Amino acid sequence: MIDKLKGLLAGGSKPERKERPDLKVATAAILLEVAESDQDFAPEEHAVIVSMLGERFDLDPGEVNALIEEAQRQRAGHPDLWPFTHAIGQVYRPDEKLELLVMVWRVIFADGRLDPYEDQLAHRLERMLSINHSLLMEGKRLAREAVASQE
Protein backbone atom coordinates (compact mmCIF):
# COMPACT_ATOMS: atom_id res chain seq x y z
CA MET A 1 0.00 0.00 0.00
CA ILE A 2 2.74 2.44 0.95
CA ASP A 3 4.65 1.52 -2.21
CA LYS A 4 1.57 2.31 -4.31
CA LEU A 5 1.21 5.69 -2.63
CA LYS A 6 4.90 6.43 -3.15
CA GLY A 7 4.51 5.44 -6.78
CA LEU A 8 1.56 7.81 -7.20
CA LEU A 9 3.44 10.65 -5.58
CA ALA A 10 6.40 9.96 -7.83
CA GLY A 11 4.15 10.20 -10.88
CA GLY A 12 3.44 6.49 -11.22
CA SER A 13 0.28 4.93 -12.55
CA LYS A 14 -3.12 5.07 -10.92
CA PRO A 15 -4.01 2.35 -8.43
CA GLU A 16 -5.98 -0.55 -9.82
CA ARG A 17 -9.73 -0.27 -9.56
CA LYS A 18 -11.97 -3.27 -9.46
CA GLU A 19 -14.31 -3.37 -12.41
CA ARG A 20 -18.04 -3.14 -11.87
CA PRO A 21 -19.61 -6.59 -12.15
CA ASP A 22 -21.42 -7.43 -15.35
CA LEU A 23 -25.18 -6.96 -14.85
CA LYS A 24 -25.89 -10.60 -15.71
CA VAL A 25 -23.33 -11.71 -13.13
CA ALA A 26 -24.74 -9.22 -10.60
CA THR A 27 -28.27 -10.54 -11.12
CA ALA A 28 -27.13 -14.15 -10.79
CA ALA A 29 -25.10 -13.31 -7.67
CA ILE A 30 -28.12 -11.76 -5.96
CA LEU A 31 -30.35 -14.72 -6.80
CA LEU A 32 -27.74 -17.18 -5.53
CA GLU A 33 -27.34 -15.21 -2.31
CA VAL A 34 -31.10 -15.30 -1.77
CA ALA A 35 -31.23 -19.05 -2.40
CA GLU A 36 -28.41 -19.69 0.05
CA SER A 37 -29.56 -17.22 2.73
CA ASP A 38 -31.50 -19.89 4.64
CA GLN A 39 -28.56 -22.34 4.54
CA ASP A 40 -30.62 -24.67 2.33
CA PHE A 41 -30.10 -24.24 -1.41
CA ALA A 42 -33.01 -26.42 -2.49
CA PRO A 43 -33.05 -28.08 -5.94
CA GLU A 44 -36.28 -26.19 -6.68
CA GLU A 45 -34.50 -22.90 -6.06
CA HIS A 46 -31.66 -23.89 -8.38
CA ALA A 47 -34.12 -24.88 -11.11
CA VAL A 48 -35.97 -21.58 -10.82
CA ILE A 49 -32.72 -19.61 -10.98
CA VAL A 50 -31.56 -21.50 -14.07
CA SER A 51 -34.91 -21.03 -15.78
CA MET A 52 -35.22 -17.33 -14.98
CA LEU A 53 -31.64 -16.44 -15.94
CA GLY A 54 -32.04 -18.30 -19.23
CA GLU A 55 -35.28 -16.52 -19.98
CA ARG A 56 -34.22 -13.06 -18.77
CA PHE A 57 -30.94 -12.99 -20.66
CA ASP A 58 -31.82 -15.34 -23.55
CA LEU A 59 -29.16 -17.89 -22.61
CA ASP A 60 -28.93 -21.58 -23.39
CA PRO A 61 -28.37 -24.04 -20.50
CA GLY A 62 -24.59 -24.09 -20.97
CA GLU A 63 -24.42 -20.30 -20.90
CA VAL A 64 -26.59 -20.20 -17.77
CA ASN A 65 -24.29 -22.69 -16.03
CA ALA A 66 -21.25 -20.61 -17.00
CA LEU A 67 -22.99 -17.47 -15.71
CA ILE A 68 -23.79 -19.16 -12.39
CA GLU A 69 -20.20 -20.36 -12.05
CA GLU A 70 -18.88 -16.85 -12.73
CA ALA A 71 -21.32 -15.34 -10.25
CA GLN A 72 -20.21 -17.84 -7.60
CA ARG A 73 -16.57 -17.05 -8.34
CA GLN A 74 -17.14 -13.31 -8.02
CA ARG A 75 -19.25 -13.71 -4.88
CA ALA A 76 -16.38 -15.60 -3.28
CA GLY A 77 -14.21 -12.52 -3.79
CA HIS A 78 -16.61 -10.14 -2.02
CA PRO A 79 -17.75 -10.19 1.59
CA ASP A 80 -21.20 -8.83 0.74
CA LEU A 81 -23.59 -7.99 -2.10
CA TRP A 82 -22.63 -4.33 -2.38
CA PRO A 83 -20.71 -4.51 -5.70
CA PHE A 84 -23.61 -6.38 -7.28
CA THR A 85 -26.46 -4.29 -5.91
CA HIS A 86 -24.52 -1.09 -6.59
CA ALA A 87 -23.97 -2.07 -10.25
CA ILE A 88 -27.67 -2.82 -10.68
CA GLY A 89 -28.76 0.25 -8.74
CA GLN A 90 -26.70 2.48 -11.01
CA VAL A 91 -28.04 1.07 -14.27
CA TYR A 92 -31.43 -0.61 -13.88
CA ARG A 93 -34.57 1.46 -14.36
CA PRO A 94 -37.41 1.00 -11.83
CA ASP A 95 -39.19 -1.50 -14.11
CA GLU A 96 -35.98 -3.56 -14.40
CA LYS A 97 -35.53 -3.46 -10.63
CA LEU A 98 -39.10 -4.70 -10.29
CA GLU A 99 -38.30 -7.57 -12.63
CA LEU A 100 -35.29 -8.45 -10.47
CA LEU A 101 -37.44 -8.31 -7.32
CA VAL A 102 -39.97 -10.68 -8.88
CA MET A 103 -37.09 -13.05 -9.59
CA VAL A 104 -35.88 -12.72 -5.98
CA TRP A 105 -39.31 -13.53 -4.57
CA ARG A 106 -39.77 -16.44 -6.99
CA VAL A 107 -36.53 -17.96 -5.68
CA ILE A 108 -37.77 -17.45 -2.12
CA PHE A 109 -41.11 -19.12 -2.87
CA ALA A 110 -39.59 -21.94 -4.97
CA ASP A 111 -39.25 -24.38 -2.06
CA GLY A 112 -42.77 -23.68 -0.81
CA ARG A 113 -41.83 -21.74 2.31
CA LEU A 114 -40.82 -18.23 3.31
CA ASP A 115 -37.79 -18.50 5.56
CA PRO A 116 -37.13 -15.51 7.87
CA TYR A 117 -33.56 -15.16 6.54
CA GLU A 118 -34.78 -15.01 2.95
CA ASP A 119 -37.43 -12.47 3.90
CA GLN A 120 -34.85 -10.37 5.73
CA LEU A 121 -32.51 -10.37 2.73
CA ALA A 122 -35.35 -9.37 0.40
CA HIS A 123 -36.10 -6.41 2.67
CA ARG A 124 -32.41 -5.47 2.83
CA LEU A 125 -32.41 -5.38 -0.98
CA GLU A 126 -34.92 -2.55 -0.72
CA ARG A 127 -32.20 -0.30 0.68
CA MET A 128 -29.37 -1.82 -1.33
CA LEU A 129 -31.16 -1.20 -4.64
CA SER A 130 -32.50 2.22 -3.61
CA ILE A 131 -36.14 1.31 -4.13
CA ASN A 132 -39.24 2.09 -2.13
CA HIS A 133 -41.17 -0.45 -0.09
CA SER A 134 -44.15 -0.48 -2.45
CA LEU A 135 -41.92 -1.71 -5.30
CA LEU A 136 -40.61 -4.51 -3.10
CA MET A 137 -44.17 -5.54 -2.20
CA GLU A 138 -45.27 -5.31 -5.83
CA GLY A 139 -42.47 -7.72 -6.73
CA LYS A 140 -43.64 -10.08 -4.00
CA ARG A 141 -47.25 -9.92 -5.24
CA LEU A 142 -46.26 -10.57 -8.85
CA ALA A 143 -44.03 -13.47 -7.81
CA ARG A 144 -46.90 -15.07 -5.84
CA GLU A 145 -49.14 -14.73 -8.88
CA ALA A 146 -46.50 -16.29 -11.12
CA VAL A 147 -46.03 -19.22 -8.74
CA ALA A 148 -49.82 -19.71 -8.38
CA SER A 149 -50.29 -19.74 -12.15
CA GLN A 150 -47.73 -22.55 -12.50
CA GLU A 151 -49.51 -24.82 -10.03
Rosetta constraint file for C-alpha pairs under 8 A:
AtomPair CA 1 CA 5 HARMONIC 6.39 0.50
AtomPair CA 2 CA 6 HARMONIC 6.11 0.50
AtomPair CA 3 CA 7 HARMONIC 6.02 0.50
AtomPair CA 4 CA 8 HARMONIC 6.21 0.50
AtomPair CA 4 CA 15 HARMONIC 6.93 0.50
AtomPair CA 5 CA 9 HARMONIC 6.18 0.50
AtomPair CA 6 CA 10 HARMONIC 6.05 0.50
AtomPair CA 7 CA 11 HARMONIC 6.29 0.50
AtomPair CA 7 CA 12 HARMONIC 4.69 0.50
AtomPair CA 7 CA 13 HARMONIC 7.17 0.50
AtomPair CA 8 CA 12 HARMONIC 4.63 0.50
AtomPair CA 8 CA 13 HARMONIC 6.22 0.50
AtomPair CA 8 CA 14 HARMONIC 6.58 0.50
AtomPair CA 8 CA 15 HARMONIC 7.89 0.50
AtomPair CA 20 CA 83 HARMONIC 6.86 0.50
AtomPair CA 20 CA 84 HARMONIC 7.91 0.50
AtomPair CA 20 CA 87 HARMONIC 6.24 0.50
AtomPair CA 21 CA 25 HARMONIC 6.40 0.50
AtomPair CA 21 CA 26 HARMONIC 5.96 0.50
AtomPair CA 21 CA 83 HARMONIC 6.87 0.50
AtomPair CA 21 CA 84 HARMONIC 6.31 0.50
AtomPair CA 21 CA 87 HARMONIC 6.57 0.50
AtomPair CA 22 CA 26 HARMONIC 6.06 0.50
AtomPair CA 22 CA 87 HARMONIC 7.83 0.50
AtomPair CA 23 CA 27 HARMONIC 6.02 0.50
AtomPair CA 23 CA 84 HARMONIC 7.76 0.50
AtomPair CA 23 CA 87 HARMONIC 6.82 0.50
AtomPair CA 23 CA 88 HARMONIC 6.38 0.50
AtomPair CA 24 CA 28 HARMONIC 6.19 0.50
AtomPair CA 24 CA 57 HARMONIC 7.46 0.50
AtomPair CA 24 CA 67 HARMONIC 7.46 0.50
AtomPair CA 25 CA 29 HARMONIC 5.96 0.50
AtomPair CA 25 CA 67 HARMONIC 6.32 0.50
AtomPair CA 25 CA 68 HARMONIC 7.50 0.50
AtomPair CA 25 CA 70 HARMONIC 6.82 0.50
AtomPair CA 25 CA 71 HARMONIC 5.05 0.50
AtomPair CA 25 CA 84 HARMONIC 7.91 0.50
AtomPair CA 26 CA 30 HARMONIC 6.28 0.50
AtomPair CA 26 CA 71 HARMONIC 7.01 0.50
AtomPair CA 26 CA 83 HARMONIC 7.90 0.50
AtomPair CA 26 CA 84 HARMONIC 4.51 0.50
AtomPair CA 26 CA 85 HARMONIC 7.02 0.50
AtomPair CA 26 CA 87 HARMONIC 7.20 0.50
AtomPair CA 26 CA 88 HARMONIC 7.04 0.50
AtomPair CA 27 CA 31 HARMONIC 6.36 0.50
AtomPair CA 27 CA 84 HARMONIC 7.33 0.50
AtomPair CA 27 CA 88 HARMONIC 7.76 0.50
AtomPair CA 27 CA 100 HARMONIC 7.36 0.50
AtomPair CA 28 CA 32 HARMONIC 6.10 0.50
AtomPair CA 28 CA 49 HARMONIC 7.82 0.50
AtomPair CA 28 CA 53 HARMONIC 7.22 0.50
AtomPair CA 28 CA 67 HARMONIC 7.24 0.50
AtomPair CA 28 CA 68 HARMONIC 6.23 0.50
AtomPair CA 28 CA 71 HARMONIC 5.95 0.50
AtomPair CA 29 CA 33 HARMONIC 6.11 0.50
AtomPair CA 29 CA 68 HARMONIC 7.62 0.50
AtomPair CA 29 CA 71 HARMONIC 5.00 0.50
AtomPair CA 29 CA 72 HARMONIC 6.67 0.50
AtomPair CA 29 CA 74 HARMONIC 7.97 0.50
AtomPair CA 29 CA 75 HARMONIC 6.50 0.50
AtomPair CA 29 CA 81 HARMONIC 7.85 0.50
AtomPair CA 29 CA 84 HARMONIC 7.10 0.50
AtomPair CA 30 CA 34 HARMONIC 6.24 0.50
AtomPair CA 30 CA 81 HARMONIC 7.04 0.50
AtomPair CA 30 CA 84 HARMONIC 7.14 0.50
AtomPair CA 30 CA 85 HARMONIC 7.65 0.50
AtomPair CA 30 CA 104 HARMONIC 7.82 0.50
AtomPair CA 31 CA 35 HARMONIC 6.24 0.50
AtomPair CA 31 CA 49 HARMONIC 6.85 0.50
AtomPair CA 31 CA 103 HARMONIC 7.49 0.50
AtomPair CA 31 CA 104 HARMONIC 5.94 0.50
AtomPair CA 31 CA 107 HARMONIC 7.07 0.50
AtomPair CA 32 CA 36 HARMONIC 6.16 0.50
AtomPair CA 32 CA 49 HARMONIC 7.78 0.50
AtomPair CA 32 CA 72 HARMONIC 7.84 0.50
AtomPair CA 33 CA 37 HARMONIC 5.86 0.50
AtomPair CA 34 CA 38 HARMONIC 7.89 0.50
AtomPair CA 34 CA 104 HARMONIC 6.87 0.50
AtomPair CA 34 CA 107 HARMONIC 7.20 0.50
AtomPair CA 34 CA 108 HARMONIC 7.02 0.50
AtomPair CA 34 CA 118 HARMONIC 6.00 0.50
AtomPair CA 34 CA 121 HARMONIC 6.82 0.50
AtomPair CA 34 CA 122 HARMONIC 7.61 0.50
AtomPair CA 35 CA 40 HARMONIC 7.37 0.50
AtomPair CA 35 CA 41 HARMONIC 5.40 0.50
AtomPair CA 35 CA 42 HARMONIC 7.59 0.50
AtomPair CA 35 CA 45 HARMONIC 6.24 0.50
AtomPair CA 35 CA 46 HARMONIC 7.71 0.50
AtomPair CA 35 CA 107 HARMONIC 6.33 0.50
AtomPair CA 35 CA 108 HARMONIC 6.74 0.50
AtomPair CA 35 CA 118 HARMONIC 7.59 0.50
AtomPair CA 36 CA 40 HARMONIC 5.91 0.50
AtomPair CA 36 CA 41 HARMONIC 5.07 0.50
AtomPair CA 37 CA 117 HARMONIC 5.89 0.50
AtomPair CA 37 CA 118 HARMONIC 5.67 0.50
AtomPair CA 37 CA 121 HARMONIC 7.45 0.50
AtomPair CA 38 CA 115 HARMONIC 6.50 0.50
AtomPair CA 38 CA 116 HARMONIC 7.83 0.50
AtomPair CA 38 CA 117 HARMONIC 5.50 0.50
AtomPair CA 38 CA 118 HARMONIC 6.11 0.50
AtomPair CA 41 CA 45 HARMONIC 6.54 0.50
AtomPair CA 41 CA 46 HARMONIC 7.16 0.50
AtomPair CA 42 CA 46 HARMONIC 6.55 0.50
AtomPair CA 42 CA 111 HARMONIC 6.58 0.50
AtomPair CA 43 CA 47 HARMONIC 6.17 0.50
AtomPair CA 44 CA 48 HARMONIC 6.20 0.50
AtomPair CA 44 CA 110 HARMONIC 5.65 0.50
AtomPair CA 44 CA 111 HARMONIC 5.78 0.50
AtomPair CA 45 CA 49 HARMONIC 6.18 0.50
AtomPair CA 45 CA 107 HARMONIC 5.35 0.50
AtomPair CA 45 CA 108 HARMONIC 7.48 0.50
AtomPair CA 45 CA 110 HARMONIC 5.29 0.50
AtomPair CA 45 CA 111 HARMONIC 6.38 0.50
AtomPair CA 46 CA 50 HARMONIC 6.17 0.50
AtomPair CA 47 CA 51 HARMONIC 6.11 0.50
AtomPair CA 48 CA 52 HARMONIC 6.00 0.50
AtomPair CA 48 CA 106 HARMONIC 7.44 0.50
AtomPair CA 48 CA 107 HARMONIC 6.31 0.50
AtomPair CA 48 CA 110 HARMONIC 6.89 0.50
AtomPair CA 49 CA 53 HARMONIC 5.98 0.50
AtomPair CA 49 CA 107 HARMONIC 6.73 0.50
AtomPair CA 50 CA 54 HARMONIC 6.09 0.50
AtomPair CA 50 CA 61 HARMONIC 7.61 0.50
AtomPair CA 50 CA 64 HARMONIC 6.33 0.50
AtomPair CA 50 CA 65 HARMONIC 7.62 0.50
AtomPair CA 51 CA 55 HARMONIC 6.17 0.50
AtomPair CA 52 CA 56 HARMONIC 5.79 0.50
AtomPair CA 52 CA 103 HARMONIC 7.13 0.50
AtomPair CA 53 CA 57 HARMONIC 5.89 0.50
AtomPair CA 53 CA 58 HARMONIC 7.69 0.50
AtomPair CA 53 CA 59 HARMONIC 7.26 0.50
AtomPair CA 53 CA 64 HARMONIC 6.56 0.50
AtomPair CA 54 CA 58 HARMONIC 5.25 0.50
AtomPair CA 54 CA 59 HARMONIC 4.46 0.50
AtomPair CA 54 CA 60 HARMONIC 6.14 0.50
AtomPair CA 54 CA 61 HARMONIC 6.92 0.50
AtomPair CA 54 CA 64 HARMONIC 5.95 0.50
AtomPair CA 55 CA 59 HARMONIC 6.81 0.50
AtomPair CA 59 CA 63 HARMONIC 5.58 0.50
AtomPair CA 59 CA 64 HARMONIC 5.94 0.50
AtomPair CA 60 CA 64 HARMONIC 6.24 0.50
AtomPair CA 61 CA 65 HARMONIC 6.20 0.50
AtomPair CA 62 CA 66 HARMONIC 6.25 0.50
AtomPair CA 63 CA 67 HARMONIC 6.08 0.50
AtomPair CA 64 CA 68 HARMONIC 6.16 0.50
AtomPair CA 65 CA 69 HARMONIC 6.16 0.50
AtomPair CA 66 CA 70 HARMONIC 6.16 0.50
AtomPair CA 67 CA 71 HARMONIC 6.09 0.50
AtomPair CA 68 CA 72 HARMONIC 6.12 0.50
AtomPair CA 69 CA 73 HARMONIC 6.15 0.50
AtomPair CA 70 CA 74 HARMONIC 6.14 0.50
AtomPair CA 71 CA 75 HARMONIC 5.98 0.50
AtomPair CA 72 CA 76 HARMONIC 6.19 0.50
AtomPair CA 73 CA 77 HARMONIC 6.84 0.50
AtomPair CA 74 CA 78 HARMONIC 6.81 0.50
AtomPair CA 75 CA 79 HARMONIC 7.52 0.50
AtomPair CA 75 CA 80 HARMONIC 7.69 0.50
AtomPair CA 75 CA 81 HARMONIC 7.70 0.50
AtomPair CA 78 CA 83 HARMONIC 7.87 0.50
AtomPair CA 81 CA 85 HARMONIC 6.04 0.50
AtomPair CA 82 CA 86 HARMONIC 5.64 0.50
AtomPair CA 82 CA 128 HARMONIC 7.27 0.50
AtomPair CA 83 CA 87 HARMONIC 6.10 0.50
AtomPair CA 84 CA 88 HARMONIC 6.39 0.50
AtomPair CA 85 CA 89 HARMONIC 5.82 0.50
AtomPair CA 85 CA 125 HARMONIC 7.80 0.50
AtomPair CA 85 CA 128 HARMONIC 5.97 0.50
AtomPair CA 85 CA 129 HARMONIC 5.76 0.50
AtomPair CA 86 CA 90 HARMONIC 6.08 0.50
AtomPair CA 86 CA 128 HARMONIC 7.20 0.50
AtomPair CA 86 CA 129 HARMONIC 6.92 0.50
AtomPair CA 87 CA 91 HARMONIC 6.53 0.50
AtomPair CA 88 CA 92 HARMONIC 5.41 0.50
AtomPair CA 88 CA 97 HARMONIC 7.89 0.50
AtomPair CA 88 CA 129 HARMONIC 7.16 0.50
AtomPair CA 89 CA 97 HARMONIC 7.94 0.50
AtomPair CA 89 CA 128 HARMONIC 7.72 0.50
AtomPair CA 89 CA 129 HARMONIC 4.96 0.50
AtomPair CA 89 CA 130 HARMONIC 6.65 0.50
AtomPair CA 92 CA 96 HARMONIC 5.45 0.50
AtomPair CA 92 CA 97 HARMONIC 5.96 0.50
AtomPair CA 93 CA 97 HARMONIC 6.25 0.50
AtomPair CA 94 CA 98 HARMONIC 6.14 0.50
AtomPair CA 94 CA 131 HARMONIC 7.81 0.50
AtomPair CA 95 CA 99 HARMONIC 6.31 0.50
AtomPair CA 96 CA 100 HARMONIC 6.31 0.50
AtomPair CA 97 CA 101 HARMONIC 6.18 0.50
AtomPair CA 97 CA 129 HARMONIC 7.75 0.50
AtomPair CA 98 CA 102 HARMONIC 6.21 0.50
AtomPair CA 98 CA 135 HARMONIC 6.46 0.50
AtomPair CA 98 CA 136 HARMONIC 7.35 0.50
AtomPair CA 98 CA 138 HARMONIC 7.64 0.50
AtomPair CA 98 CA 139 HARMONIC 5.75 0.50
AtomPair CA 99 CA 103 HARMONIC 6.38 0.50
AtomPair CA 99 CA 139 HARMONIC 7.23 0.50
AtomPair CA 100 CA 104 HARMONIC 6.22 0.50
AtomPair CA 101 CA 105 HARMONIC 6.19 0.50
AtomPair CA 101 CA 136 HARMONIC 6.51 0.50
AtomPair CA 101 CA 139 HARMONIC 5.10 0.50
AtomPair CA 101 CA 140 HARMONIC 7.26 0.50
AtomPair CA 102 CA 106 HARMONIC 6.06 0.50
AtomPair CA 102 CA 139 HARMONIC 4.44 0.50
AtomPair CA 102 CA 140 HARMONIC 6.14 0.50
AtomPair CA 102 CA 142 HARMONIC 6.29 0.50
AtomPair CA 102 CA 143 HARMONIC 5.04 0.50
AtomPair CA 103 CA 107 HARMONIC 6.31 0.50
AtomPair CA 103 CA 143 HARMONIC 7.18 0.50
AtomPair CA 104 CA 108 HARMONIC 6.38 0.50
AtomPair CA 104 CA 122 HARMONIC 7.22 0.50
AtomPair CA 105 CA 109 HARMONIC 6.11 0.50
AtomPair CA 105 CA 122 HARMONIC 7.59 0.50
AtomPair CA 105 CA 139 HARMONIC 6.96 0.50
AtomPair CA 105 CA 140 HARMONIC 5.57 0.50
AtomPair CA 105 CA 143 HARMONIC 5.73 0.50
AtomPair CA 105 CA 144 HARMONIC 7.85 0.50
AtomPair CA 106 CA 110 HARMONIC 5.86 0.50
AtomPair CA 106 CA 143 HARMONIC 5.26 0.50
AtomPair CA 106 CA 144 HARMONIC 7.35 0.50
AtomPair CA 106 CA 146 HARMONIC 7.90 0.50
AtomPair CA 106 CA 147 HARMONIC 7.07 0.50
AtomPair CA 107 CA 111 HARMONIC 7.85 0.50
AtomPair CA 108 CA 113 HARMONIC 7.38 0.50
AtomPair CA 108 CA 114 HARMONIC 6.28 0.50
AtomPair CA 108 CA 115 HARMONIC 7.75 0.50
AtomPair CA 108 CA 118 HARMONIC 6.38 0.50
AtomPair CA 108 CA 119 HARMONIC 7.82 0.50
AtomPair CA 109 CA 113 HARMONIC 5.85 0.50
AtomPair CA 109 CA 114 HARMONIC 6.25 0.50
AtomPair CA 109 CA 144 HARMONIC 7.66 0.50
AtomPair CA 109 CA 147 HARMONIC 7.65 0.50
AtomPair CA 110 CA 147 HARMONIC 7.94 0.50
AtomPair CA 114 CA 118 HARMONIC 6.85 0.50
AtomPair CA 114 CA 119 HARMONIC 6.71 0.50
AtomPair CA 115 CA 119 HARMONIC 6.27 0.50
AtomPair CA 116 CA 120 HARMONIC 6.01 0.50
AtomPair CA 117 CA 121 HARMONIC 6.20 0.50
AtomPair CA 118 CA 122 HARMONIC 6.22 0.50
AtomPair CA 119 CA 123 HARMONIC 6.32 0.50
AtomPair CA 120 CA 124 HARMONIC 6.20 0.50
AtomPair CA 121 CA 125 HARMONIC 6.22 0.50
AtomPair CA 122 CA 126 HARMONIC 6.92 0.50
AtomPair CA 122 CA 136 HARMONIC 7.96 0.50
AtomPair CA 123 CA 127 HARMONIC 7.52 0.50
AtomPair CA 123 CA 136 HARMONIC 7.56 0.50
AtomPair CA 124 CA 128 HARMONIC 6.31 0.50
AtomPair CA 125 CA 129 HARMONIC 5.69 0.50
AtomPair CA 126 CA 130 HARMONIC 6.08 0.50
AtomPair CA 126 CA 131 HARMONIC 5.29 0.50
AtomPair CA 126 CA 132 HARMONIC 6.49 0.50
AtomPair CA 126 CA 133 HARMONIC 6.62 0.50
AtomPair CA 126 CA 136 HARMONIC 6.47 0.50
AtomPair CA 127 CA 131 HARMONIC 6.43 0.50
AtomPair CA 127 CA 132 HARMONIC 7.95 0.50
AtomPair CA 131 CA 135 HARMONIC 6.62 0.50
AtomPair CA 131 CA 136 HARMONIC 7.41 0.50
AtomPair CA 132 CA 136 HARMONIC 6.81 0.50
AtomPair CA 133 CA 137 HARMONIC 6.28 0.50
AtomPair CA 134 CA 138 HARMONIC 6.01 0.50
AtomPair CA 135 CA 139 HARMONIC 6.20 0.50
AtomPair CA 136 CA 140 HARMONIC 6.40 0.50
AtomPair CA 137 CA 141 HARMONIC 6.16 0.50
AtomPair CA 138 CA 142 HARMONIC 6.14 0.50
AtomPair CA 139 CA 143 HARMONIC 6.06 0.50
AtomPair CA 140 CA 144 HARMONIC 6.23 0.50
AtomPair CA 141 CA 145 HARMONIC 6.31 0.50
AtomPair CA 142 CA 146 HARMONIC 6.16 0.50
AtomPair CA 143 CA 147 HARMONIC 6.15 0.50
AtomPair CA 144 CA 148 HARMONIC 6.05 0.50
AtomPair CA 145 CA 149 HARMONIC 6.10 0.50
AtomPair CA 146 CA 150 HARMONIC 6.53 0.50
AtomPair CA 147 CA 151 HARMONIC 6.72 0.50
